[in-house]
Amino acid sequence: MLNVKNIHLIGIGGAGMTSLANILVEAGYQVSGSDIKSFSKSKELENKGVKIYIGHSPSNMNNADLVVFSSAIPESNVEMIEARKRGIPLFHRMDMIILMFREKNIIGISGTHGKTTTTAMISKMLVDNKIDASFYIGGESEDIPFGSHFGKDKYLVLETDEHDLSFLKIIPYIPVVLNVDRDHLSIDGPYKGDFSLLKDAFKKFIESSSSHKVILCLDDDFLKEYSKTTKTEVLSFSLKDKNATLLAKNIEINGLKTSCDIFLNGKNIGRLELKIPGEKNILNAMASFLVGYQLNLQPEEILFSLSKFKGTKRRFEILYNEKFTVIDDHADHPTEIEVTLKTVKEVFKDRRIILVLEPHRYSRVALLFKEYAESIKEADIIFLLPLDPADEREIAGINTGKIYIETKRFYPDKKIYYLESENVIKNLVNLIKKDDVIIFMGPGRIKNLAKEFLGEIK
């Protein structure tokens, strides 16, 4: 525990900061926080005793002994300036988590895709099996509403972040690496546009394992090759590599449910059944299984918990499924977009798919605009929104138009629109038919658009 009483969070409305606020309250601290606008969890946090200010002001921090900020908060923020002026200790969100849990055994979940779902799966599995671990998830889970918990056991299940190298600040007891894809390669960022530097960072993360064990996916080309050279003991999972520690066979997708046979060290140990769709979630569940197995849970206990997992918010989240279907999804990388659309095609066979996509980050679009165009082939009608820059500086000539031009070139016969969000809703209202599947994709400003659309329809 930290020798302070009052902790103030700048940007408390962000998913990661909301989760942190919950942990701090459970740990016994007095918590306050500020954000530029109200947010979905504000009332629930206030009910837990958190003082929330809408708008940033130096007066918000009158009682603060320590201040925490997220990556989205600029140095020019008035509360950041005031904290420095008063000499109040300032911590980045991830540094605060590391400081709080420095004596815990950290199960660090990493990778370009699937971290949130996998962290939520593991956290639920430990709760179901009476292990009072702490956990910190980068999103909301159906099973764990705040995405966090301050536990008394020796474990912390932590969704890490590779984009700013903060995952290298921890010493993981068991590092889990789901995949390593071309992302976060901004010239201004830590990887300087060089994919090999990102791979090197993951190698350091793997080799820092305090248990000298790592959980890796052998369906990722880089991880498969690296598994042959690392001196760390590899516990692997795969949908196709027969040499994997954990292998999936006989995969079936039945509507929104997915199942497969699981083989541990070559022995069939049962059927994995999930309430969420897609092969990607089988991989997430297999990584979770290996974590549980390393913590001495029995296979049947793990499989039972995974069978009850309800999913995470904005990961193939079905908001409406009557006359037509509306799905809300976080996907921001072409690989995720392609896999998610394939899953839509498998689940909702022979139905028209309408994609509303908000590209995210200048650096990602600059590097992958052709891959964006290729990834959306399964959609029948495509609405492209203006790019959400997140916290990045503008790159000249980079915008959604780059994707639009490539998409028209790849698929000249598809209906493709490039519109502002309000115009998308108007067009959708007039366009949709019975049995259509409308999927909203992106991690940024689009996250409220699906609900706005449903409100307009109703």
N, C-alpha and C positions, 0 to 999 in steps of 0.2 A: 504493500500500500504506500501511497505517496503522502508526504507530510504536508498536505494542504487541505483546505476545507471547501473553498468555492472555486469552481472551474467554469470558464465561459467558452462557448464554442461559436466561432465566427463561420457563418454559412451552415447553420444547424439543419437546414432543410434538405441538404443533400443526403442520398441514401446512406452513404458511409458515415456521415456525421450523426444522422438520426440513430443509427445502430450504436455508435459510440456513446451518445447521450444516454441511451438505455443501459449500457454496461456501467457507466459512471454512477447512475442512480442506484443500480443494484449493488454496486460496490460501496455505497454509503456516502457519496459526495453530494454537495449542494451544486446543482447545475443550472446554468442559464445559457441562452443562445440567441443569436440574431440571424435574420435573413432578410433579403430584399422584398419577399412576399410570403404570404401564408402557404402552407404545404400540407400534404395529406395527413401526416402524423402529428401535427401540432397540438390538436386537442388531446390526443392520447398521452403525449409527453407532458402537457400541462396537468393532466390528471395524475401523473406520477410525481408532480411537484416541480417540474422544470419551468423556470421563468423564461418566456419567449418574447423577444422584441421584434417587431416588423420594421425594418429599416436599420441602417448602421449608424451608430452615434457613440462618441467617447463615453457618454453617460451610461451606456448599457453595461459597462464593466466596473461599476463603482465598488463592488465587493470582490472582484476577481483576484484570486491568489495565483492563478495560472490560466493561460489562454491557449486554445487549440484552434488551428485553422486548417482548411482543406486546400488542395492544389488549385481549386477554382478561385481562391481569394488572392487578389493582386497585392503587391507590396504597398500600393497607394491607398489601400483601404483605411478609413479613418480610425477604425478600432485597432488595426495593426500598428498604426503610427502612435496611437495613444498608449498602447501596451509597451512599446519601446521607450516612449517618453517617461513612463512611470517605472520602468525597470521590471515589469511583470514578465515572468518567464513565458516564452512563446514556443509552442511545439506543433510541428506538422502532425496531422491526424495519425499517420502510420508510426511516427516516432512516439506518439503518446501510447499507442497500443503496445509497442515494443517495451516501453518503459514500465507500463503497468504489469505486463506479463513476462518480465525478464526471467522469472524463476520457474516458468511453466515449460513443459515439453510441447513444443510447437509442431503441429501437423500442418505444414504449409502447402496449400493447394495453388498450383501455378499452371500456366499454359495460356495460349492465345484464345482458346474457346472452351467453354464448359465449366469455368471455375465456380461460378455462383451456384449452379445446380449441384455440382459435386460437393461443395462445402455444405450446402443445405442438406444433402442426402446423409453425409457423415454425421452432421450435428443431430439430425433426427434419430439416426441409428444409435448414437450414444445415449440420447435421452430415453429412447425406448428400452434400452438395456441398463438403465439405472446408473449410468456413468455421468456424474455431475461435472462434465467438462465445461470450460468456457468456449464460446465460439463467436466468430465475427464474420458475417456474410455480407458481401457487397450488393445485396438486394433483398427484397422482401420474399419470404417463403410462406406458402399456405400453412405449413406446419409450425413455422417460427415467425410470427407476425413482425417482430422488430428486427429479425435477422441477427440477433445477438443475445448473449447471456453471460453473466459473471458467475462461474461455477467454483466449487470448492476442490474439485479433483485436480490432478497434476497436469492435465492436458488443455491445450488451447488449439481449437480448429480454426485456422486463419486463411481467409481468401487473400492471397498476396497480389501484388501489382508489379508487373515488369516494366511498364511504360516509362517510369521515372527511376528505375533501378532500386526502388525501395525494398523489393524482395530480397536484395542482397544485404539488407541491414539486419535480417534475422538469422539465427542459427537454427535451422529446422531439425527437430528430432526425427521426423519422417518427411522428407520432401516428396511431393506428388507432382509429376509433370504430365499433363494430359496431351499436349501437342505444342509444337513450335512453328508458327506460321509467320509470313512476312507482314509485320505490322509494327506500328510505333517507330517507323524509320524516318522520321523528320530529320532534315539536315541540321536543324537547330537543336535536336534532342540528343540524348546520351549516346545513341547508336549512329549518329551522323550519316544516316541513309544506308548503312552497311549491315546487311543481314548477318554476316559472320560475327559482328560484334554482339548482336542479340543472342546468337547461338552460344558465344563465349560466356555471356552472362548466365545463361541457363546451366552451362557446365559448372560455373562457380557455385550456383545454387545447389546443384546436385552434390558436388564434392564437399559442401559444407555440412552435410548430414552428421548430426552428433551420434546417431545410432549406427552410422555406416551402412544404412539401407536406404534405398530409393524405390519409389513406385513409378514405373514408366509405361507408356503405351507403345507397343511395337508396331502399330499401324502407322505411326509417324516415321517417315524415312530418316530424319535426323536422329531421333531418339533410338531407333533401331540400330543404327550404325554406332552411336555413342555407347549403347549398352554393351557392345562387344569390347570396348576399350577401358571403360571406367573400372576403377578398383573398388568402388562402392558396390555392395551386394544389390543386385537388381531383382525386384519383384515386378513381373511384367504382366500385362493384360493385352488381349488382342481378339479381333473377330476372325483372324485368318492365319496367324502364325502358330503352328502346332508346338513350337518350343516355348510358348509363353507360359508363365506360372498359372495364369487364369485364361481360359479359352472359351469363347462362346460358339455354340453350334445350333443349328436348327432354329434359326430366327424366324419368328412369326409376328406380323403386324396385323392386328385385328381392330380396325377402327382406331380409337385413341389409346389402345392397349398394345403393349409390346412384350414378347416373351422369348426365351431361349434356354437351351440346356447349358449348364455351366460345368466346366471341367477344371478341377484344381490338381495341378501336377499330374495331369493325364487321367484323373479319376472323376467320373460323373458324380457330382454331389447334389444335384437337384435342378429344379427349374426356376430361373429368374423370371418373375412376372412383374411388370411395371404398369402403372396407370397412366403413364405419359408415353407419347409416341416417339418412334425413331431410333435408328441404330446409334446415333450420337449419345442417346440417353442410356443405351446398354453399356457403352464405353464408360460413361460417367458412373454408372452403378458398379461396374467391375472395379474401377479405381477405389470406390467407396468400400467395396467388399474386402479388398486387400488391406485397407486401413483397419477395418474391423477385425480382420483375421490376425493382424499383427498385434492388436490389443486384446487378443485371447478370447474374442467372441466366437461362438460356435456358428458354423455355416448356416444352420437352420434359423438361428436367431437373426443373422444378418439378412438372409433372404426374406424372412417374414417382415422385417422393418422396411426393407426396400419396396416390398409389394404394397405397402400402405402410403408410400411417399406421394404427396399430392402435387408436387411441382413448385416452381417459383414464379413470382410475378413477372410479367412481360417476357417469359420464355415459353413460347407457344401457348400463351394464355387465351383461352376461348372466352370472350366476353358475351357472346350471343350465338345461339345455335338452334334457331327455329326455322323461320321462312328462308333465311340465308344464314351464313356463318361469318362472324367477325372475330379475327385473331389479332392479338397484340403481341409483338415480338421485339426483342432488344437488338437483334442481329445488326452488326455494324461493319463486318468484314465480308468480302465476297465469298469466302469459303463458308461462313455461317449462313449467308443469304442463300447460296446454292443448296446446301444441305437442308435448310428449313423448307425451302420450296419443294424439294424432292419429297420431304415428309408430308407436306400438304397434299401433294399429288398421290402419295400412297394411301393416306388416310381418307381423303375425300375423292375417291375415284370418279373420273368422268364428269367432274364438276368444273365450271369456269372459275379460274383463279384471277382475282384482281389484286395487284400489288400496289401499295402506296409506300414509297421508299424515300427516306430522308438520308442522303449521304452524310457522312460524319467525318470531320477533320480535313483540313486542306492537305495535310501531308499524306493521308491515306488515299484521297482521291487522286492526288498528283502521281502517286506510285502505282495505283491499281485501277485507274478508270476503265481500262480495257477489261480487266477481270470483273469489275462491277457489271459491265455490259453483258459479258458472257454468263454471269451467275444467275441472271433473271430469265433464262430461257423458258422455264416451266410456267411462268405467268402468261396469261392470255391477254390481259390489259394491264398497262403499267402507267402509274402516275409518279412522276419524279418531282420532289420538292426541292426548294433551294437548299444548298449545303448548310449544315450546322457546323460552325467552326470550332465549337467547344471553347478551349482556352488558347487556341492557336492564332498566330498572326496571319493575315491574308497573304496568299501566294499569287502573284500576278498571273492572270490567265487561267487560274484553276477555279472551277465552279461546276455545278451540276450539268451545265451545258456540254462539258467534255464527255460525260457519261451518256447524255442524250444523243449526241452525234454518233458515238460508237454503237449504241443500242440500235439506232435506226439503220446503221450500216450492217450490223449482224443480223437483224430481224426486220427487214423492210416491210414485211406484211403485218407486223403487230401494230396494235393501237397503242401509241406511246404519247403521253402528255407531260409537259413541263409547266407546272402551275404553282401559284401560291396556295397555302393550305386552305384558305377560305374558299378559293375557287375549286379546289379538289372536292371539298364536301358538296358543293352545289352540283358538280358534275357527277359525283357518285350517286347522289339522291336520284338523279334523272336516269342513271345508267343501270343500276342494279336490277337483277332479275331473281326470281325464285331459285334457290339452290346455289346461288353464287357464293364463293368463298372470298371474303375481302380480308387481306392481311396487311396490317400497318407495321412497318419495320424501321428501326433506328433507335439509338439510345438517348437522343437529345430532345429537342422541342416537340417532336412528334408524339411523345409519350402521352399527351392528353388528347390527341386528335381523334383516336378511335372512339373515346367516350363522347366527344363533341359530335361526331358523326351519328352515333347511336341516339344521342339527345335530339338531333335534327330529325332523324327517322321517326322517333316516337312522337 
